[in-house]
Amino acid sequence: MDQQLMTPRAGDRDRERAADRLGQALAQGYLNLDEYEQRTQAVFGAHTTGELDRILADLPLERIRRADPRRRAARVEAARRGVRLHLAAYLVMTVVVLTVWAAVAATTDATYFWPVWPILGAGIGVLSHALGVRPAAKGCVAERFTAR
């Protein structure tokens, strides 16, 4: 009884989170269906967070969390959003330098097309960023190293 008083009571959200982790463990092959069902029943019958911790104690939770497809999809979407922002900044910079060049060329004899250099330099940066985010081809060496 003293031990139960020392650990906080588990709420519905705690139980749902533990059940979600069990579902991920089942999907990734760490549990078979019978173990999953037994542990899920135990999770929803748990009264304290200590009981929940004991139910999940033998599972590699960090590895399961890292391999979660939802988490991976969120990382991919964040990377793609970064490329889109980089591209937007590049396009704004391109418009600015072309506008400056056009204004100078219209008012003076200076017609050397200098914007090619910042456009080319920044374009290389955007391209290298985009290539780093694109999905790897099946069987690609890079995919094998990042999958670990």
C-alpha positions in Angstrom: 0.0 0.0 0.0 2.9 2.4 0.8 4.3 1.8 -2.7 1.0 2.7 -4.3 0.8 5.9 -2.3 4.3 6.9 -3.5 3.6 6.5 -7.2 1.1 8.9 -8.9 -2.2 7.6 -10.0 -2.5 6.9 -13.7 -5.1 8.9 -15.7 -6.9 7.9 -18.9 -4.3 9.7 -21.0 -1.4 7.7 -19.3 -3.3 4.5 -20.1 -3.9 5.5 -23.7 -0.3 6.4 -24.2 0.8 3.1 -22.7 -1.6 1.2 -24.9 -0.3 3.1 -28.0 3.2 2.1 -27.1 2.1 -1.5 -26.9 0.4 -1.2 -30.3 3.6 0.1 -31.7 5.6 -2.8 -30.1 3.1 -5.2 -31.6 3.4 -3.6 -35.1 7.2 -3.7 -34.9 7.3 -7.4 -33.8 8.4 -6.9 -30.2 5.1 -8.5 -28.9 2.9 -11.3 -30.2 -0.8 -10.9 -30.3 -1.4 -12.8 -27.0 1.1 -10.7 -25.1 -0.3 -7.6 -26.6 -3.9 -8.5 -25.5 -2.7 -9.5 -21.9 -0.7 -6.3 -21.5 -3.4 -4.1 -22.9 -5.9 -5.5 -20.4 -3.4 -4.9 -17.7 -2.8 -1.3 -18.9 -6.5 -0.4 -18.7 -6.7 -2.1 -15.3 -3.7 -0.2 -13.9 -4.2 2.4 -11.1 -0.7 3.9 -10.9 2.0 5.0 -13.2 4.3 2.5 -11.5 2.1 -0.3 -12.7 2.2 1.1 -16.2 6.0 1.3 -16.1 6.2 -2.3 -15.0 4.0 -3.4 -17.9 6.3 -1.6 -20.4 9.6 -2.3 -18.6 11.0 -5.0 -20.9 10.2 -3.2 -24.1 12.9 -1.0 -25.9 10.7 2.1 -25.8 13.2 4.5 -27.3 13.8 2.2 -30.3 10.1 1.7 -30.8 9.5 5.5 -30.6 12.2 6.2 -33.2 10.8 3.7 -35.6 7.3 4.9 -35.3 6.0 5.6 -38.8 4.0 8.6 -37.6 7.2 10.2 -36.2 9.1 9.4 -39.4 6.3 11.0 -41.5 6.4 14.1 -39.4 10.2 14.4 -39.8 9.9 14.0 -43.6 7.1 16.6 -43.8 9.2 19.0 -41.7 12.2 18.5 -44.0 10.0 19.1 -47.1 8.6 22.3 -45.5 12.2 23.5 -45.0 13.0 23.0 -48.7 9.8 24.9 -49.6 10.8 27.8 -47.3 14.4 27.8 -48.7 12.9 27.9 -52.3 10.6 30.8 -51.4 13.5 32.8 -50.0 15.6 32.0 -53.1 12.8 33.2 -55.4 12.4 36.5 -53.4 16.2 37.0 -53.6 16.1 36.4 -57.3 13.3 39.0 -57.8 15.2 41.5 -55.7 18.5 41.2 -57.6 16.8 41.2 -61.0 14.8 44.3 -60.0 18.1 46.0 -58.9 19.8 45.0 -62.1 16.9 46.2 -64.3 16.8 49.5 -62.5 20.5 50.1 -62.8 20.5 48.9 -66.5 17.6 51.2 -67.3 19.2 54.3 -65.8 22.9 53.8 -66.8 25.1 52.1 -69.4 25.8 49.1 -67.0 24.3 46.1 -68.8 26.6 43.4 -67.4 24.2 40.7 -66.1 25.7 40.3 -62.6 22.6 38.7 -61.0 23.6 35.4 -62.6 26.2 34.9 -59.8 24.0 35.3 -56.7 21.2 33.4 -58.5 23.5 30.6 -59.5 25.2 30.4 -56.0 21.9 30.4 -54.1 20.4 28.0 -56.6 23.1 25.5 -55.9 22.3 25.8 -52.2 18.6 25.2 -52.8 19.3 22.2 -55.1 21.6 20.6 -52.6 19.0 21.1 -49.9 16.3 19.6 -52.1 18.4 16.6 -53.1 19.1 15.8 -49.4 15.4 15.7 -48.7 14.1 13.7 -51.6 13.3 10.0 -50.9 16.1 7.6 -51.5 15.7 5.1 -54.3 15.0 1.5 -53.4 18.2 -0.4 -52.7 20.2 2.9 -52.6 23.3 2.8 -50.4 22.2 6.0 -48.6 18.9 4.4 -47.7 20.6 1.4 -46.1 22.7 3.6 -43.9 19.9 5.9 -42.8 17.6 2.9 -42.0 19.8 1.8 -39.1 
